C-alpha cells in the first residue's frame, strides 16, 4: 500500500472544528473587555466582521482548490503577482503571527495574575508577559510533539469551565443592562460598528488554515469550502454569543476595566469561588494558544527562509523539528514589543498589538484577492474567481478603513522597508529545507 493511500484524511466535520479552533483563542478571553469601551453596539461589529471573514474564507477555499499542495502564501501569490509580491505576502504573514503572539501573552497573563499573590502593576505585568513568552520558547525547543501535547491538554481543561459559563450564563442575562450600555463612545452607531472591525477581525485570523491544510482533508474540492465557511460561522457565533452574554451580566464600564472579563462574569454569576477557577482555565487555554502560534511562527519563518525570503538563520531546524535560532530572534523582538506597547490597562495594550497584527495580515490577504482577480496565463481567472477576488478585496478595504491611521502608516512603512531590504541585498537563493 502506498504512503498516500495509507494516510487517514479528515472529513468536513473535523475540518470545520479545526478551522474554528484556530480562530477561537486570546480574543475569546479579552476582546469583550476591549469592545466594552465602546458599548454593546459592537455586537453589530461581530455580525459585519463575520460576513467579511466569510468573504475572505470563500476566496481561500477557491485558492485551495487551485493549489492543493498549498503550504505558504507564496504558492498562490507568485504565479499571479510575481516573486516580490510572494515575498511580501509570506513575510507580512510571518510578521503578523509573531507580533500577534504578544497579544496572546497579554491575555494569558491578564488572567494568570488573578491567581498570584502579587499586585497588578505595570512592572509586574511586563515581567509576567516576558516570562510567558520565554517559557513557551523553551517548550518549543523540545519540538513540535511537546507543543502538540501541551496544546491538547490546554484545550480540554481550558475550555470546559468557560463553556459552562456560556451555557449557564443566560439565566443571569439582563436585557436592560445590555440596552443601557448600547453606545458609550460618544460616536454614532455606524461609526462604532464599522470602526471596531479591525479589532473584531483579530478573532478571525486563522480563517485561511482550512486552505493551508487542504492536503489532509478528504475530498478537498467539496470539504475545504464547507470547513472554511462552517468554521468561520461557528467561531463568529461563539464570539458574538459570549460578547453579548457578558455585556448583559456586567456593566460595560466595569467590564472595560477588567484584565480578566470571563473571571469577572463568573464571579458575578456563581460567587467569588468561581473567579480563580475560570481565571486558571482561561490562562491555561491562552498559554496553550501562545505555544501553538509560536510553533507556527517558527515553521512559517523556516519556510520563508527556505524560499529565500528571510536570512538562512531562520531556516535552521534542530533534529527534533524546532526552529530554534530563528525563533530565538523572534522572541527577542517580542520582548521588545512587550516593553514598547505596555499600557495602563490590559485592554488598551491588547488593542494596540492586535491592530498592528490585523493590519499586516490583511495586507497579505489583499494578495490573495488580487491573485484570484487576475489569474495566471496557465489558469485564467473565471467569472466566479473574479467575484470571489473582488469580495476579498472589498472585505480588506473595509478592514483597512477601520484601522487607526497611525497603525496603518506603520504597517505600510514596515512593508516598504522589508521590500527595500529584500531588493537591496539581492534576492536570496532558496536554502535547503
N, C-alpha and C positions, 0 to 999 in steps of 0.2 A: 504493500500500500504506500502511495506517495505521501510525502510530508504535507502537501497541500490538502490532500484528501483527509488526512488524519486530524487536522486542526479543527476543533469544535468551534463553530461560529455562533454568535448570539443572535437571538431573534428580535423583533421590534419592541417587545415589552421591556426586556432587559436593556436594550439600547436606549429606549426612552428614559428610563430611570437613570442610566449612566449620564446622559446629557443633562438631565435635571440636577443630579447630584453635583456635577461640575460647576453649576451656577449657584447652588444654594450653599453659601459659605459665610464669610465675615459680614457681608451686607445683611444677611438674615438677622444677625445679632445686634448690629449697631445702627443700620440705616434708619430704623424707626425714631431714634433719638435725633439724628441729623435732620430728618424730614419734619419732625415735630416743631422745629424752629420756625417753619412756615405755616403749619397747621394741617388739619385733616383734609384740606383741599388737595393735598398731594396724592390722595387716592386716585385722582384723575391722572396724575403723572404716571402712576403704575399702569393704568389702562393704556395710555398712549405709549409708554415705554414698551409694554408687551407687544403692541402692534408693530412698533419699529423693529423689535427683536425678531418677530415673525418674518418681516420683510427681509431682513438680513439672513435669517436662518434658511429661508427659501432659496436665496441666492447661493448659499454654501451647499445646500443639498444638491442643486444643479451642478455646482463645481465638482462635488464628489462623484457624480455620475460621469462627468467628463474626464476626471483624473482619479481612477480607482485606487492608485498606489500613492495617494497624496500623503506626504509627511511634513511638508513645510510650505509656507506661503509662496516661496519661490517657484514651486512646482506649477502653480496655475498663473502666477503673475508674469514670469519671464516669457512664456510663449506668446503672450498678447502684448506686453508692455516693455519688454527688454530686461537686460540684466540689471541695470541701475535701479529700476523700479522693483525688481525682485529683491535686490539688496535692501532697499528702503522698507518694503513690506516686512521682510524677515527680521530686520534689525529693530524696527519700531515695535513689532510684536514682542520681541525678546525684551526690549526696554520696558514695555508696559507690564510685563509679567513680574519683573523683579522690583520695579517701583511700587506696583500694587501689593507686593508682599509686605511692605511696611504698613499698609492699611490693615492687613490681616493681623500683624503683630500688635497694632494699636487696639484692635477689637479684642484680641485674646487677653492682653494684659488688663484691659478695662474691666473684664470680669474677674480675672485672677486676683487683682488687688483686694477684692472684697474678702477673699479667703485669708489674706495675710494680715498679721497684727502690726501693720505699719500705716502711716498717714499717706494719703493720696496727694503728693506734691509733684511739681514738675520734674524735679531731680529723680524722685523715685520712679515716676512714670517712664522717663528716659532710660534709666538703668534697667527697668523691667523689660522694656521693648527690646533693648540691645541684647540682654541675656537670652530672651526667647529666640531672637534671630540667630545668635551664635550656637545655641543649643540645637536648633533644627539643622544648622550647618553641620554640627558634629554628628548628628544622626544620619544625615545624608552621606557622610563619609563611609558609613557602614554598608552602603549600597542600596539599590532600589528595593530589594526584598525587605529590608528592615523598615523602610519608609512605608511600603505597602501594608505590612503587618501593623505598624503603628496607626496608619490611617484607618484601617478596618476596625481596630479597637476604638478609635475616637468616634467614628461614625455611629457605631452601635450604642455606646454608652453616652455619647454626647447629645444625640437627637431624641432619645426616648423621653427624658423628662420634659424637654421643650415641646414635644408632640402632645404630652399630657396637658400642657397649658393651652395649646391651640384647640384641643377638644373640649376641655372643661371651662375655658375662659368665657364662652358665650353666656354662661349663667350669670356672669358678673358684668356683662357689657351694658353700658348706659348710653342710649341714643342721644339723650340731652347733653351729656358731657361731650360726646363726639361732635354734635352740632355746634356747641359753644366754642369749640376750638377750630372751626372751619377754616378761617383765614386770619392769622395773627401777624402777617408780614407787612401790612400796610399797602400792598400792591393789589392789582386786580387779580381775580381768579385765573383768567387765561395766562397772565404774566407768570404767576406762581406755577401753574400746571406745566407750562412749556419750559419755564426757567429751571425747573428741577429735573429735567430729563437727563442731563449729563450725570447728575448724582444717582438717579434711579438706575441708569444703564449699567452702573457698576455691578448690579446684581445679575446682569445678563452676559457679562464677559465669560466666555466658555461656550457660547452658543455654537461655535464652529467646531467643537470637538466631535460631533457626530460625523462631520465630513472628514476630519483628520483620522478617524479610526474606521473608515468605510471598509477597509480590508478585512476586518474581523466580524463584520455584520453579514448575516445570511441574506442573500438576495438584495444587495445594496441599492439597486435601482428602485426598488419598491420600499425597502425598510429604512434607509437613511433619511429620506424626506419625512416619513412617519415619525421616526425617532427624534429628529431635529425639531420639527414643529410641535410634536407632542411634548417633548422635554421643555421647550420654551414656554408653552402654555401652562404646563404643570408648575414650573417654577414661578411664573407670573401669578398664578392663583395662590400659591403658598405665600409669596411676598405680600400680595395685596391683602389677603386674609389676615396675616399676622399684623400688618401695619394698622389696618382698620380696627382690629380687636384691641390692640394695645392702647390706641388713642381714645378708645371708648371706655377704658378702665382707669387710666391715669391721665390727669390734665396735661395738655401738650407742653405747658410751661415747665412742669416738673419733669416730664419725660425728656425734654430737650437738654436739661442739665445733668442727666444721668450718664454715667460711664458704662452702665450695665442695665439697659432698659428691660430686658427679659426678667432679670432678677428682681427689679423694682416691681414689675407687674405681678410676679409670683408671690412676693411678699404681701401685696395688696389683696391677692386672691385667697391665699392659704395661711398667711401669717409669717412671722419672722423666720421660722424654721426652714421655709422653702427658699429663702434668699441664697444661702450658701449652696444648697443642692443645685439650683438652676445655674448659679454662677460657676460652679465646678463643671457642670455639663457643657455650658457654653464655652468656657475657657478650653476645655478638652477638645471640643469639635473645632474651634478656631485654630488651636495649635496644630491639630492634625492637618487642617487645610493649609496652614503655613508650611508644614513639612512637605506636603504633596506638591504645592506650587513651587517650592524651592527646587524640588526634583525636576519639575517641568522647565524651570529656568535653566538649570544645568544642562538638561538634554537639548533644549532649543538653542542654547549658546553653542553646544558642541556641534550640532547640525549646521549652524550658520558658519562656524569656523571650517568645517569640512567642505563647505561650498565656497570658501574663500571670502566670506563676508566679514569675518572677525579675525583678529590675530590668532595664530595657531595655538597659543596658550589655552584658549577656551576650548579647543578640541581635544585636549589631553584627558583621557579617561583611564581610571585605575582598573585593575583586573576585575574588581567586583562591580564595575559599571558606574562608579561615582565619578562625576566630572569635577574633581577636587580643586585643581588650581584655578580654573576659570570661575568656579563657584566661590572660591575664597575672595577673588577680586570683587565679585558681585556683593558679597556680604559686607566687605569694607565700604563699598558705595552705599549699601542700605543703611549702615551705621551712620554715615554722614547725613543721609536723608532724614533719619530719625532725629538727629540733632537740629537740622535746619528747619524742620516742619513742626517742632514742638509748640503746642498752643495751650491756652488757659483751660480749654475744655477738650475732652476726648472727641466729641462730635465735630468740633472745628478742625482739629488735626486730621481726623479721618476724611473730612470733606476735601481738604486741600490736596491730600495724596490721591484720592480716588479721581478727582477732576483731572489731574495730570495723566494718570494711568488710562482713564477712559479716552482722553483726547488722543493719546498716542495709538491706542488700539483701533480707534475709529479711523485714523489716517491709514492704518493697514487695511481696514475693511473697505475703504474707498478703492483701493487697488483691486479688490475682489469684484466690486461693482463694475469698474472700468473693464476688467478682463472679460466679464460676461457681455458687456455692452459692445465691445469692439471685436471680440472673437479673434481668430487667427487665420492665416492663409490655409492651413491644413484643416481647420474646423471653423468655418464661417459662422457668425452669430445668427441664430434663428430669431424669429419674432418673439418667442417666449423667452429666449436668452436676453434679448434687449429689454423686455418688460421687467424681468427679474433684476437685471443690472440697474435699470432706472429706479426701481423700487429701493434697492440697496443704497443708491446714491442719494435719493431723497431722504431716507432714514438717516444717513450720515450727515447730510446737510442740516437737518433739524437738531441733531445732537451737537454739531459744531456751533450752531446758532445759540444754543442754550449754555455753552461753555463760557465762563468768565474770560474777558478779553486778555487779561494778563497771562492766564493759563494757556490760552490759545497761542499767543505770541511766543511763549516759552517753548511750546511743543514744536512750532514751526522752526524756531531757532535751532532746537536740538536736531530736527530732521535735516536742515541745511548744513549744519556743522558735520553731521555724520556723513552726508553725501560728499561734502568737500574733502573730508579726510579720506574717504574711500577712493575718490578720483585722484586726489593729490598724491597719495602714497602708492598709487598703482593698484590695479585690480588684481588682488592676490589670487594665485592659483589655488584651486581646491587642495586640501591636505588629505592624507589617507584617513579613512574612518578608524 
